[in-house]
Amino acid sequence: MEGTTYSTEGTAYSMESTGYSAESTAISMESISFSVEVDTYFAERGACFMEGGTYSV
């Protein structure tokens, strides 16, 4: 019986790990999205400075 219980707990733990992995992937995607936004922001600032204008936030 103990062996069966342990096996069930192992499966539950495995499912939790998969859920955590999915959350990590989602967090990574948010980080990538944020990086793209920052890159776009600096690209827009750079273009504005090249035109000789001023850029204020």
KOLGU-4560 file (N, C-alpha, C; in nm, 3 decimals, padded with zeros to 5 digits):
<recs>
<n_xx: 00.084 n_yy: -00.121 n_zz: 00.000 ca_xx: 00.000 ca_yy: 00.000 ca_zz: 00.000 c_xx: 00.087 c_yy: 00.126 c_zz: 00.000 mol: A seq: 1 type: MET>
<n_xx: 00.192 n_yy: 00.124 n_zz: 00.080 ca_xx: 00.279 ca_yy: 00.242 ca_zz: 00.085 c_xx: 00.340 c_yy: 00.270 c_zz: -00.052 mol: A seq: 2 type: GLU>
<n_xx: 00.374 n_yy: 00.162 n_zz: -00.122 ca_xx: 00.432 ca_yy: 00.179 ca_zz: -00.255 c_xx: 00.334 c_yy: 00.246 c_zz: -00.349 mol: A seq: 3 type: GLY>
<n_xx: 00.208 n_yy: 00.209 n_zz: -00.341 ca_xx: 00.105 ca_yy: 00.268 ca_zz: -00.428 c_xx: 00.085 c_yy: 00.415 c_zz: -00.394 mol: A seq: 4 type: THR>
<n_xx: 00.080 n_yy: 00.445 n_zz: -00.265 ca_xx: 00.063 ca_yy: 00.584 ca_zz: -00.220 c_xx: 00.178 c_yy: 00.670 c_zz: -00.270 mol: A seq: 5 type: THR>
<n_xx: 00.297 n_yy: 00.618 n_zz: -00.256 ca_xx: 00.416 ca_yy: 00.691 ca_zz: -00.299 c_xx: 00.410 c_yy: 00.717 c_zz: -00.449 mol: A seq: 6 type: TYR>
<n_xx: 00.364 n_yy: 00.619 n_zz: -00.524 ca_xx: 00.355 ca_yy: 00.632 ca_zz: -00.669 c_xx: 00.255 c_yy: 00.742 c_zz: -00.705 mol: A seq: 7 type: SER>
<n_xx: 00.143 n_yy: 00.747 n_zz: -00.635 ca_xx: 00.041 ca_yy: 00.849 ca_zz: -00.662 c_xx: 00.097 c_yy: 00.988 c_zz: -00.630 mol: A seq: 8 type: THR>
<n_xx: 00.167 n_yy: 01.000 n_zz: -00.518 ca_xx: 00.226 ca_yy: 01.129 ca_zz: -00.482 c_xx: 00.328 c_yy: 01.172 c_zz: -00.587 mol: A seq: 9 type: GLU>
<n_xx: 00.402 n_yy: 01.075 n_zz: -00.637 ca_xx: 00.501 ca_yy: 01.105 ca_zz: -00.740 c_xx: 00.435 c_yy: 01.162 c_zz: -00.865 mol: A seq: 10 type: GLY>
<n_xx: 00.320 n_yy: 01.106 n_zz: -00.902 ca_xx: 00.248 ca_yy: 01.155 ca_zz: -01.019 c_xx: 00.198 c_yy: 01.298 c_zz: -00.995 mol: A seq: 11 type: THR>
<n_xx: 00.143 n_yy: 01.323 n_zz: -00.877 ca_xx: 00.094 ca_yy: 01.456 ca_zz: -00.843 c_xx: 00.209 c_yy: 01.557 c_zz: -00.847 mol: A seq: 12 type: ALA>
<n_xx: 00.322 n_yy: 01.518 n_zz: -00.792 ca_xx: 00.439 ca_yy: 01.605 ca_zz: -00.792 c_xx: 00.484 c_yy: 01.634 c_zz: -00.935 mol: A seq: 13 type: TYR>
<n_xx: 00.479 n_yy: 01.532 n_zz: -01.018 ca_xx: 00.518 ca_yy: 01.547 ca_zz: -01.157 c_xx: 00.425 c_yy: 01.647 c_zz: -01.228 mol: A seq: 14 type: SER>
<n_xx: 00.295 n_yy: 01.639 n_zz: -01.198 ca_xx: 00.199 ca_yy: 01.731 ca_zz: -01.259 c_xx: 00.225 c_yy: 01.874 c_zz: -01.212 mol: A seq: 15 type: MET>
<n_xx: 00.257 n_yy: 01.889 n_zz: -01.083 ca_xx: 00.289 ca_yy: 02.022 ca_zz: -01.030 c_xx: 00.412 c_yy: 02.079 c_zz: -01.099 mol: A seq: 16 type: GLU>
<n_xx: 00.510 n_yy: 01.995 n_zz: -01.121 ca_xx: 00.632 ca_yy: 02.040 ca_zz: -01.188 c_xx: 00.601 c_yy: 02.087 c_zz: -01.329 mol: A seq: 17 type: SER>
<n_xx: 00.513 n_yy: 02.016 n_zz: -01.397 ca_xx: 00.474 ca_yy: 02.055 ca_zz: -01.533 c_xx: 00.405 c_yy: 02.191 c_zz: -01.530 mol: A seq: 18 type: THR>
<n_xx: 00.318 n_yy: 02.212 n_zz: -01.432 ca_xx: 00.249 ca_yy: 02.340 ca_zz: -01.419 c_xx: 00.349 c_yy: 02.452 c_zz: -01.394 mol: A seq: 19 type: GLY>
<n_xx: 00.447 n_yy: 02.426 n_zz: -01.310 ca_xx: 00.549 ca_yy: 02.526 ca_zz: -01.280 c_xx: 00.629 c_yy: 02.558 c_zz: -01.406 mol: A seq: 20 type: TYR>
<n_xx: 00.658 n_yy: 02.456 n_zz: -01.484 ca_xx: 00.732 ca_yy: 02.475 ca_zz: -01.608 c_xx: 00.653 c_yy: 02.564 c_zz: -01.703 mol: A seq: 21 type: SER>
<n_xx: 00.523 n_yy: 02.542 n_zz: -01.710 ca_xx: 00.438 ca_yy: 02.624 ca_zz: -01.798 c_xx: 00.439 c_yy: 02.769 c_zz: -01.751 mol: A seq: 22 type: ALA>
<n_xx: 00.436 n_yy: 02.790 n_zz: -01.619 ca_xx: 00.441 ca_yy: 02.926 ca_zz: -01.566 c_xx: 00.574 c_yy: 02.992 c_zz: -01.600 mol: A seq: 23 type: GLU>
<n_xx: 00.682 n_yy: 02.917 n_zz: -01.588 ca_xx: 00.815 ca_yy: 02.970 ca_zz: -01.621 c_xx: 00.820 c_yy: 03.012 c_zz: -01.768 mol: A seq: 24 type: SER>
<n_xx: 00.761 n_yy: 02.931 n_zz: -01.854 ca_xx: 00.759 ca_yy: 02.963 ca_zz: -01.997 c_xx: 00.680 c_yy: 03.091 c_zz: -02.019 mol: A seq: 25 type: THR>
<n_xx: 00.567 n_yy: 03.105 n_zz: -01.951 ca_xx: 00.485 ca_yy: 03.226 ca_zz: -01.965 c_xx: 00.563 c_yy: 03.348 c_zz: -01.918 mol: A seq: 26 type: ALA>
<n_xx: 00.636 n_yy: 03.334 n_zz: -01.807 ca_xx: 00.717 ca_yy: 03.445 ca_zz: -01.755 c_xx: 00.826 c_yy: 03.480 c_zz: -01.856 mol: A seq: 27 type: ILE>
<n_xx: 00.889 n_yy: 03.380 n_zz: -01.914 ca_xx: 00.992 ca_yy: 03.404 ca_zz: -02.014 c_xx: 00.934 c_yy: 03.479 c_zz: -02.133 mol: A seq: 28 type: SER>
<n_xx: 00.814 n_yy: 03.441 n_zz: -02.177 ca_xx: 00.751 ca_yy: 03.507 ca_zz: -02.291 c_xx: 00.723 c_yy: 03.653 c_zz: -02.258 mol: A seq: 29 type: MET>
<n_xx: 00.679 n_yy: 03.680 n_zz: -02.134 ca_xx: 00.655 ca_yy: 03.818 ca_zz: -02.092 c_xx: 00.785 c_yy: 03.897 c_zz: -02.095 mol: A seq: 30 type: GLU>
<n_xx: 00.894 n_yy: 03.837 n_zz: -02.050 ca_xx: 01.024 ca_yy: 03.904 ca_zz: -02.050 c_xx: 01.067 c_yy: 03.937 c_zz: -02.192 mol: A seq: 31 type: SER>
<n_xx: 01.048 n_yy: 03.843 n_zz: -02.284 ca_xx: 01.085 ca_yy: 03.866 ca_zz: -02.424 c_xx: 00.999 c_yy: 03.979 c_zz: -02.480 mol: A seq: 32 type: ILE>
<n_xx: 00.869 n_yy: 03.976 n_zz: -02.450 ca_xx: 00.778 ca_yy: 04.080 ca_zz: -02.497 c_xx: 00.823 c_yy: 04.216 c_zz: -02.444 mol: A seq: 33 type: SER>
<n_xx: 00.861 n_yy: 04.222 n_zz: -02.317 ca_xx: 00.906 ca_yy: 04.345 ca_zz: -02.256 c_xx: 01.033 c_yy: 04.394 c_zz: -02.324 mol: A seq: 34 type: PHE>
<n_xx: 01.125 n_yy: 04.303 n_zz: -02.353 ca_xx: 01.250 ca_yy: 04.340 ca_zz: -02.420 c_xx: 01.221 c_yy: 04.401 c_zz: -02.556 mol: A seq: 35 type: SER>
<n_xx: 01.127 n_yy: 04.344 n_zz: -02.628 ca_xx: 01.091 ca_yy: 04.396 ca_zz: -02.760 c_xx: 01.035 c_yy: 04.537 c_zz: -02.746 mol: A seq: 36 type: VAL>
<n_xx: 00.951 n_yy: 04.558 n_zz: -02.645 ca_xx: 00.894 ca_yy: 04.692 ca_zz: -02.622 c_xx: 01.004 c_yy: 04.793 c_zz: -02.592 mol: A seq: 37 type: GLU>
<n_xx: 01.101 n_yy: 04.754 n_zz: -02.509 ca_xx: 01.211 ca_yy: 04.843 ca_zz: -02.475 c_xx: 01.294 c_yy: 04.874 c_zz: -02.599 mol: A seq: 38 type: VAL>
<n_xx: 01.324 n_yy: 04.772 n_zz: -02.679 ca_xx: 01.401 ca_yy: 04.793 ca_zz: -02.802 c_xx: 01.327 c_yy: 04.889 c_zz: -02.895 mol: A seq: 39 type: ASP>
<n_xx: 01.197 n_yy: 04.872 n_zz: -02.907 ca_xx: 01.116 ca_yy: 04.959 ca_zz: -02.994 c_xx: 01.121 c_yy: 05.103 c_zz: -02.941 mol: A seq: 40 type: THR>
<n_xx: 01.111 n_yy: 05.117 n_zz: -02.809 ca_xx: 01.114 ca_yy: 05.249 ca_zz: -02.746 c_xx: 01.245 c_yy: 05.321 c_zz: -02.777 mol: A seq: 41 type: TYR>
<n_xx: 01.356 n_yy: 05.250 n_zz: -02.761 ca_xx: 01.486 ca_yy: 05.312 ca_zz: -02.789 c_xx: 01.504 c_yy: 05.339 c_zz: -02.937 mol: A seq: 42 type: PHE>
<n_xx: 01.450 n_yy: 05.253 n_zz: -03.022 ca_xx: 01.459 ca_yy: 05.276 ca_zz: -03.166 c_xx: 01.383 c_yy: 05.403 c_zz: -03.203 mol: A seq: 43 type: ALA>
<n_xx: 01.266 n_yy: 05.422 n_zz: -03.142 ca_xx: 01.187 ca_yy: 05.542 ca_zz: -03.169 c_xx: 01.260 c_yy: 05.666 c_zz: -03.118 mol: A seq: 44 type: GLU>
<n_xx: 01.321 n_yy: 05.657 n_zz: -03.002 ca_xx: 01.397 ca_yy: 05.770 ca_zz: -02.948 c_xx: 01.514 c_yy: 05.803 c_zz: -03.040 mol: A seq: 45 type: ARG>
<n_xx: 01.584 n_yy: 05.699 n_zz: -03.084 ca_xx: 01.699 ca_yy: 05.719 ca_zz: -03.172 c_xx: 01.658 c_yy: 05.788 c_zz: -03.301 mol: A seq: 46 type: GLY>
<n_xx: 01.547 n_yy: 05.746 n_zz: -03.359 ca_xx: 01.499 ca_yy: 05.805 ca_zz: -03.483 c_xx: 01.464 c_yy: 05.952 c_zz: -03.460 mol: A seq: 47 type: ALA>
<n_xx: 01.405 n_yy: 05.981 n_zz: -03.347 ca_xx: 01.367 ca_yy: 06.119 ca_zz: -03.317 c_xx: 01.491 c_yy: 06.206 c_zz: -03.301 mol: A seq: 48 type: CYS>
<n_xx: 01.594 n_yy: 06.156 n_zz: -03.232 ca_xx: 01.716 ca_yy: 06.233 ca_zz: -03.215 c_xx: 01.786 c_yy: 06.255 c_zz: -03.349 mol: A seq: 49 type: PHE>
<n_xx: 01.780 n_yy: 06.158 n_zz: -03.437 ca_xx: 01.843 ca_yy: 06.172 ca_zz: -03.568 c_xx: 01.777 c_yy: 06.284 c_zz: -03.648 mol: A seq: 50 type: MET>
<n_xx: 01.648 n_yy: 06.303 n_zz: -03.624 ca_xx: 01.576 ca_yy: 06.409 ca_zz: -03.695 c_xx: 01.605 c_yy: 06.545 c_zz: -03.633 mol: A seq: 51 type: GLU>
<n_xx: 01.677 n_yy: 06.545 n_zz: -03.523 ca_xx: 01.713 ca_yy: 06.671 ca_zz: -03.459 c_xx: 01.605 c_yy: 06.720 c_zz: -03.364 mol: A seq: 52 type: GLY>
<n_xx: 01.507 n_yy: 06.635 n_zz: -03.339 ca_xx: 01.400 ca_yy: 06.675 ca_zz: -03.249 c_xx: 01.432 c_yy: 06.638 c_zz: -03.106 mol: A seq: 53 type: GLY>
<n_xx: 01.347 n_yy: 06.677 n_zz: -03.017 ca_xx: 01.364 ca_yy: 06.638 ca_zz: -02.877 c_xx: 01.255 c_yy: 06.538 c_zz: -02.844 mol: A seq: 54 type: THR>
<n_xx: 01.286 n_yy: 06.449 n_zz: -02.754 ca_xx: 01.191 ca_yy: 06.343 ca_zz: -02.719 c_xx: 01.173 c_yy: 06.344 c_zz: -02.569 mol: A seq: 55 type: TYR>
<n_xx: 01.052 n_yy: 06.369 n_zz: -02.525 ca_xx: 01.028 ca_yy: 06.368 ca_zz: -02.381 c_xx: 00.924 c_yy: 06.261 c_zz: -02.349 mol: A seq: 56 type: SER>
<n_xx: 00.938 n_yy: 06.204 n_zz: -02.232 ca_xx: 00.844 ca_yy: 06.099 ca_zz: -02.190 c_xx: 00.748 c_yy: 06.159 c_zz: -02.089 mol: A seq: 57 type: VAL>
</recs>
